[in-house]
Amino acid sequence: MTDGIREIEVKYRVAEPAALIRALAARGVAFSAASRQDDQAYAVNGWSYGQSKQGRAFARLRTQDGRHLFCVKRPLDNELACEEHETEVLGRSEMHEAILAMGFYPTVRIVKSRRTARLGGMALCLDEVDGLGVFFEIEMMVGGGRSALQVQAELDRFARSLGVDMERSTASYDSLIRSASVVVA
C-alpha cells in the first residue's frame, strides 16, 4: 500500500449514451469534444491474463492529439484502484523499445474516442472503445488514507443516482478486450 495519491475509478457499459449525456447535462455537466486515444498496454514479463494484477506494475503508451504519454499503474486494492505515474515522452517507437527493455511485453491495443468532463473532484469519461462499445468512467484521485472500496462505493452511488441504464464492470479495458478476443477466437 502506498501513502501517495491513487487513481480510483468505476466503469460502466452504457446502453444509451444519449440518456447519460442528458442526465449529466441536467446536473450542469457538459462533455468535451471527442479525442482519439491509441493505447498499447504492457504487462511485466512473467505475468499473464488470468493471474491477479494486484501489486504488479503495468505500463501503457498512449498517443492522443499528437502527444505520447507513458504511464505505469500498479493495482492496489483491485484492478480499478491504482498507484499511477504518467509523463509525456517525445517518441512513441523509442519509448516502446524502452518499455520492452524494462522487462515488459505488449498485451493488447486499446483504441477509443474519449469525451471528458469534471464534476467536483470527479473526472468523467465517456468512451467509445473499438470492439467493445460505449463506457462511462468516473475517476477520482485520492490520498492513501482513504479506502479504495469506500471511494468506489461513493462513485457507484453517484453513477446510480443518474437513473441511466448502465452495467458496472470491475475490469480494465485491456482485460475486457482480452476477454472479448478470447471469446471470438
Sine and cosine of phi, psi and omega as CSV:
sin_phi,cos_phi,sin_psi,cos_psi,sin_omega,cos_omega
0.00,0.00,0.61,-0.79,0.00,-1.00
-0.94,-0.35,0.47,-0.88,0.08,-1.00
-1.00,-0.04,-0.01,1.00,-0.03,-1.00
-0.99,0.17,-0.13,-0.99,0.02,-1.00
-0.97,0.22,0.68,-0.73,0.02,-1.00
-0.84,-0.55,0.50,-0.86,0.12,-0.99
-1.00,-0.08,0.85,-0.53,0.02,-1.00
-0.86,-0.50,0.73,-0.68,-0.06,-1.00
-0.63,-0.78,0.30,-0.95,0.21,-0.98
-0.79,-0.61,0.44,-0.90,-0.10,-0.99
-0.65,-0.76,0.61,-0.79,-0.04,-1.00
-0.67,-0.74,0.66,-0.75,0.20,-0.98
-0.99,0.16,0.76,-0.65,-0.11,-0.99
-0.95,-0.30,0.83,-0.56,0.00,-1.00
-0.97,0.26,-0.68,0.73,-0.03,-1.00
-0.77,-0.63,1.00,-0.04,-0.02,-1.00
-0.83,0.55,-0.59,0.81,-0.01,-1.00
-0.88,0.47,-0.60,0.80,0.02,-1.00
-0.91,0.40,-0.63,0.77,0.04,-1.00
-0.91,0.42,-0.70,0.71,0.01,-1.00
-0.87,0.49,-0.67,0.74,0.03,-1.00
-0.90,0.43,-0.69,0.72,-0.02,-1.00
-0.89,0.45,-0.64,0.77,0.02,-1.00
-0.96,0.28,-0.59,0.81,0.05,-1.00
-0.87,0.48,-0.58,0.82,0.03,-1.00
-0.90,0.43,-0.32,0.95,0.05,-1.00
-0.98,-0.22,0.21,0.98,0.06,-1.00
1.00,0.09,0.26,0.96,-0.04,-1.00
-0.99,-0.17,0.77,-0.64,0.08,-1.00
-0.82,-0.57,0.78,-0.63,0.02,-1.00
-0.98,0.20,0.47,-0.88,0.09,-1.00
-0.94,0.34,0.14,-0.99,0.17,-0.99
-0.91,0.41,0.40,-0.92,-0.02,-1.00
-0.94,0.34,0.61,-0.79,0.08,-1.00
-0.80,-0.60,0.68,-0.74,-0.03,-1.00
-1.00,0.08,0.76,-0.65,0.05,-1.00
-0.88,-0.48,0.76,-0.66,0.04,-1.00
-0.88,-0.48,0.96,-0.27,-0.09,-1.00
-0.94,-0.35,0.72,-0.70,0.23,-0.97
-0.95,-0.30,0.83,-0.55,0.03,-1.00
-1.00,-0.08,0.52,-0.86,-0.01,-1.00
-0.71,-0.70,0.55,-0.83,0.11,-0.99
-0.86,-0.50,0.42,-0.91,0.03,-1.00
-0.95,0.32,0.64,-0.77,0.03,-1.00
-0.79,0.61,0.70,-0.72,-0.01,-1.00
0.98,-0.19,-0.29,0.96,0.04,-1.00
-0.99,-0.14,0.57,-0.82,0.10,-0.99
-0.60,-0.80,0.36,-0.93,0.00,-1.00
-0.84,0.55,0.65,-0.76,-0.08,-1.00
0.96,-0.29,-0.41,0.91,0.07,-1.00
-1.00,0.04,0.36,-0.93,0.04,-1.00
-0.90,0.43,0.58,-0.81,0.08,-1.00
-1.00,-0.06,-0.28,0.96,-0.08,-1.00
-0.83,0.56,0.77,-0.63,0.07,-1.00
0.98,0.19,-0.05,1.00,0.00,-1.00
-0.98,-0.17,0.53,-0.85,0.03,-1.00
-1.00,0.04,0.66,-0.75,0.08,-1.00
-0.75,-0.66,0.57,-0.82,-0.03,-1.00
-0.91,-0.42,0.36,-0.93,0.07,-1.00
-0.60,-0.80,0.65,-0.76,0.11,-0.99
-0.86,-0.51,0.91,-0.41,-0.10,-1.00
-0.91,-0.41,0.67,-0.74,0.19,-0.98
-0.90,-0.43,0.80,-0.59,-0.01,-1.00
-0.52,-0.86,0.81,-0.58,0.03,-1.00
0.80,0.60,0.64,0.77,0.04,-1.00
0.98,0.20,0.01,1.00,0.02,-1.00
-0.96,-0.27,0.51,-0.86,0.03,-1.00
-0.90,-0.44,0.79,-0.61,-0.02,-1.00
-0.86,-0.51,0.76,-0.65,0.07,-1.00
-0.97,-0.24,0.75,-0.67,-0.03,-1.00
-0.69,-0.73,0.63,-0.78,0.17,-0.99
-0.85,-0.52,0.78,-0.62,0.04,-1.00
-0.86,-0.50,0.57,-0.82,0.09,-1.00
-0.76,-0.65,0.97,-0.24,0.03,-1.00
-0.86,0.50,0.73,-0.69,-0.02,-1.00
-0.96,-0.28,-0.97,0.23,-0.05,-1.00
-0.97,0.22,-0.60,0.80,0.03,-1.00
-0.31,-0.95,-0.02,-1.00,-0.12,-0.99
-0.88,0.47,-0.40,0.92,-0.05,-1.00
-0.94,-0.33,0.33,0.94,0.07,-1.00
-0.74,-0.67,0.98,-0.18,-0.21,-0.98
-0.78,-0.63,0.56,-0.83,0.32,-0.95
-0.97,0.26,0.71,-0.70,-0.09,-1.00
-0.67,-0.74,0.65,-0.76,0.08,-1.00
-0.72,-0.69,0.79,-0.61,-0.06,-1.00
-0.66,-0.75,0.60,-0.80,0.05,-1.00
-0.49,-0.87,0.43,-0.90,0.07,-1.00
-0.99,0.17,0.61,-0.79,0.06,-1.00
-0.81,-0.59,0.37,-0.93,-0.08,-1.00
-0.99,0.16,-0.66,0.75,-0.10,-0.99
-0.83,-0.56,0.83,-0.56,-0.01,-1.00
-0.91,0.41,-0.74,0.67,-0.07,-1.00
-0.92,0.40,-0.61,0.79,0.03,-1.00
-0.92,0.40,-0.64,0.77,0.01,-1.00
-0.93,0.36,-0.60,0.80,0.06,-1.00
-0.83,0.55,-0.74,0.67,0.01,-1.00
-0.89,0.45,-0.63,0.78,0.03,-1.00
-0.91,0.42,-0.64,0.77,0.02,-1.00
-0.89,0.46,-0.68,0.73,0.05,-1.00
-0.88,0.47,-0.67,0.75,-0.01,-1.00
-0.91,0.41,-0.42,0.91,0.02,-1.00
-0.99,0.17,-0.04,1.00,0.05,-1.00
0.99,-0.15,0.38,0.93,0.07,-1.00
-0.95,-0.30,0.34,-0.94,0.12,-0.99
-0.75,-0.66,0.51,-0.86,-0.01,-1.00
-0.94,0.33,0.66,-0.75,0.01,-1.00
-0.95,-0.31,-0.98,0.22,-0.04,-1.00
-0.75,-0.66,0.34,-0.94,0.09,-1.00
-0.98,-0.20,0.72,-0.70,0.00,-1.00
-0.85,-0.53,0.90,-0.43,0.01,-1.00
-0.87,-0.49,0.78,-0.63,-0.05,-1.00
-0.49,-0.87,0.35,-0.94,0.19,-0.98
-0.98,-0.21,0.80,-0.60,-0.07,-1.00
-0.86,-0.52,0.74,-0.68,0.16,-0.99
-0.91,-0.42,0.67,-0.75,-0.08,-1.00
-0.82,-0.57,0.35,-0.94,0.09,-1.00
-0.38,-0.93,0.22,-0.97,0.07,-1.00
-0.79,-0.61,0.56,-0.83,0.11,-0.99
-0.58,-0.82,0.94,-0.35,-0.09,-1.00
0.86,0.51,-0.76,-0.65,0.01,-1.00
-1.00,0.02,0.16,0.99,-0.05,-1.00
-0.98,-0.18,0.68,-0.74,0.19,-0.98
-0.99,-0.14,0.79,-0.61,-0.03,-1.00
-0.94,-0.34,0.73,-0.68,-0.01,-1.00
-0.77,-0.63,0.77,-0.64,0.12,-0.99
-0.94,-0.35,0.94,-0.34,-0.14,-0.99
-0.92,-0.39,0.76,-0.65,0.20,-0.98
-0.96,-0.27,0.97,-0.23,-0.13,-0.99
-1.00,-0.09,0.85,-0.53,0.01,-1.00
-0.81,0.59,0.80,-0.60,0.05,-1.00
0.99,0.13,-0.12,0.99,-0.03,-1.00
-0.86,-0.51,-0.59,0.81,-0.06,-1.00
0.90,-0.44,-0.37,-0.93,-0.10,-0.99
-0.98,-0.22,0.71,-0.70,-0.01,-1.00
-0.74,-0.67,0.48,-0.88,0.09,-1.00
-0.89,-0.46,0.84,-0.54,0.06,-1.00
-0.92,-0.39,0.63,-0.78,0.13,-0.99
-0.85,-0.53,0.85,-0.52,-0.05,-1.00
-0.87,-0.50,0.55,-0.84,0.07,-1.00
-0.61,-0.79,0.68,-0.73,0.10,-1.00
-1.00,-0.05,0.81,-0.59,-0.06,-1.00
-0.72,-0.70,0.39,-0.92,0.08,-1.00
-0.96,0.27,0.32,-0.95,-0.09,-1.00
-0.89,0.46,-0.32,0.95,-0.04,-1.00
-0.98,0.22,-0.30,0.95,-0.04,-1.00
-1.00,0.04,0.62,-0.78,0.03,-1.00
-0.95,0.32,0.80,-0.60,0.03,-1.00
-0.87,0.49,-0.66,0.75,-0.02,-1.00
-0.91,0.42,-0.60,0.80,0.04,-1.00
-0.92,0.39,-0.69,0.72,0.02,-1.00
-0.89,0.45,-0.69,0.73,0.02,-1.00
-0.89,0.46,-0.60,0.80,0.05,-1.00
-0.91,0.42,-0.65,0.76,0.04,-1.00
-0.90,0.43,-0.70,0.72,0.01,-1.00
-0.91,0.42,-0.61,0.79,0.04,-1.00
-0.90,0.43,-0.66,0.75,0.04,-1.00
-0.86,0.51,-0.68,0.74,0.04,-1.00
-0.88,0.48,-0.74,0.67,-0.01,-1.00
-0.85,0.53,-0.71,0.71,-0.02,-1.00
-0.92,0.40,-0.50,0.86,-0.01,-1.00
-0.92,0.39,-0.26,0.97,0.00,-1.00
-0.96,0.27,-0.32,0.95,0.05,-1.00
0.94,0.33,0.46,0.89,-0.05,-1.00
-0.95,-0.32,0.58,-0.81,0.02,-1.00
-0.94,0.33,0.95,-0.31,0.00,-1.00
-0.63,-0.78,0.52,-0.86,0.05,-1.00
-0.91,-0.41,0.86,-0.51,-0.05,-1.00
-0.95,0.32,0.63,-0.77,0.08,-1.00
-0.83,-0.55,0.68,-0.74,0.03,-1.00
-0.98,-0.21,0.14,0.99,-0.04,-1.00
-0.97,-0.25,0.46,-0.89,0.09,-1.00
-0.98,0.19,0.26,-0.97,-0.03,-1.00
-0.86,0.51,-0.63,0.77,-0.02,-1.00
-0.89,0.46,-0.64,0.77,0.03,-1.00
-0.92,0.39,-0.65,0.76,0.02,-1.00
-0.90,0.44,-0.67,0.74,0.02,-1.00
-0.91,0.41,-0.68,0.73,0.02,-1.00
-0.87,0.50,-0.71,0.71,0.02,-1.00
-0.89,0.46,-0.66,0.75,0.01,-1.00
-0.91,0.42,-0.61,0.79,-0.02,-1.00
-0.96,0.27,-0.50,0.87,0.04,-1.00
-0.94,0.34,-0.64,0.77,0.01,-1.00
-0.91,0.42,-0.66,0.75,-0.04,-1.00
-0.95,0.32,-0.63,0.78,-0.11,-0.99
-0.91,0.42,0.00,0.00,0.00,0.00
